[in-house]
Amino acid sequence: MFRHDDMALRKEVCGRMSAIVYVTIMLAVISVCTLVSVPPLFFRKCPACGVRNFLEAHTCKGCKAPLPDDDGQDTTSCGRHGGGC
């Protein structure tokens, strides 16, 4: 039914298609991993409402609550109540 040349051609086409499918799936996996892992590097989450804010923000853009510093202290309490920075 098929000659040897036809089988070799089919095998070559199937090999290329599987390579293309593999690369497409791997690029999708890398994209999803990037979308999940990159935002926490540039944005921090408000503990009150969960909105993401820029790292240098002192108040939440969603609920206007004060955001804690990197060390976990409240940024608005600096200098108040005898606390130092």
Secondary structure by P-SEA (a helix, b strand, c coil): cccaaaaaaaaaaaaaaaaaaaaaaaaaaaaaaaaaccccccccccccccccccccccccccccccccccccccccccccccccc
